[in-house]
Amino acid sequence: MKKNLHILLFCLVANGFQLSAQNSSAPAKPLSPYAPPMIRIKEAVRIKGMEKHYLVGYGIVVGLADTGDSDTELTQRTLSNLLENFNIKVDYSTIKAGNCAAVMVTATID
């Protein structure tokens, strides 16, 4: 009888632990409120050779329906130089650049 009582008591306690584990939906709390905040290694160290890289792009946007650059000479020269890279020689003053705009894009890669 005493043995059966011990088994019954063990089963009740084990079942209680199982139910409390299932009903606990709160996330686990940190072990200490004084734990240091998590930081990424990238933020704490600097690896040799990993400097910032600066990129610059310069180009032409076309198809602007006469809303292009007001400084047409810059755009005309840019178009002339672009065409010259393809072995097409054009005098910049003969280009009508009302539908074009010269653009520049810059980016920094950390």
C-alpha positions in Angstrom: 0.0 0.0 0.0 2.8 2.4 0.9 4.5 1.6 -2.4 1.4 2.4 -4.4 1.0 5.7 -2.5 4.6 6.7 -3.5 3.9 5.8 -7.1 0.7 7.8 -7.1 2.4 10.8 -5.5 5.2 10.7 -8.0 2.7 10.6 -10.9 0.8 13.6 -9.6 4.0 15.6 -9.1 5.3 14.7 -12.6 1.9 15.5 -14.1 2.0 18.9 -12.4 5.4 19.7 -13.8 4.3 18.7 -17.2 1.1 20.9 -17.1 3.0 23.9 -15.8 5.6 23.6 -18.6 2.8 23.4 -21.2 0.9 26.4 -19.9 4.0 28.6 -19.6 3.9 30.8 -22.7 6.1 33.6 -21.4 9.6 33.7 -22.9 12.5 32.7 -20.7 13.9 35.5 -18.6 17.6 36.2 -18.6 19.5 34.8 -15.7 20.6 38.2 -14.5 19.1 41.7 -15.0 22.7 42.9 -15.2 23.6 40.8 -18.2 25.5 42.9 -20.8 23.6 43.7 -24.0 24.3 41.6 -27.1 26.5 43.3 -29.7 27.6 41.9 -33.1 31.3 41.2 -33.6 31.2 43.5 -36.6 30.4 46.4 -34.3 33.1 45.6 -31.8 36.1 44.9 -34.0 37.8 46.2 -37.1 39.4 43.7 -39.5 42.5 44.9 -41.3 41.6 45.6 -44.9 37.9 46.2 -44.3 37.7 50.0 -44.9 34.9 51.9 -46.4 34.5 51.9 -50.2 33.1 54.9 -52.0 31.4 54.3 -55.3 30.4 57.0 -57.8 28.4 56.5 -60.9 27.7 59.1 -63.6 25.3 58.6 -66.5 22.4 59.9 -68.5 18.6 59.5 -68.1 16.7 59.6 -71.4 13.0 59.9 -72.4 12.1 62.8 -70.2 9.6 64.5 -72.6 11.3 67.9 -72.8 11.8 68.0 -69.0 15.5 67.2 -69.0 18.4 69.3 -67.7 18.2 73.1 -68.1 22.0 73.0 -68.5 22.0 71.4 -71.9 25.7 71.9 -72.7 26.6 69.5 -69.8 24.2 66.9 -71.1 25.3 67.4 -74.7 29.0 67.0 -73.8 28.1 63.9 -71.8 26.2 62.3 -74.7 29.0 63.2 -77.1 31.6 61.6 -74.8 29.4 58.5 -74.4 29.0 58.1 -78.1 32.7 58.6 -78.6 33.3 55.5 -76.4 31.4 53.6 -79.1 33.5 55.1 -81.9 30.7 57.5 -83.0 32.1 61.0 -83.3 29.5 63.7 -82.9 30.0 67.4 -82.2 28.3 68.1 -78.9 26.7 71.4 -80.2 24.6 69.4 -82.7 22.9 67.2 -80.1 19.4 68.2 -79.0 19.3 67.1 -75.3 15.9 68.3 -74.1 14.8 64.8 -73.3 18.0 63.9 -71.3 19.5 64.6 -67.9 22.9 64.0 -66.5 22.8 62.1 -63.2 25.3 61.1 -60.5 24.8 58.4 -58.0 27.1 57.9 -54.9 27.2 55.1 -52.4 29.3 54.1 -49.4 29.9 50.4 -48.7 30.9 49.7 -45.1 
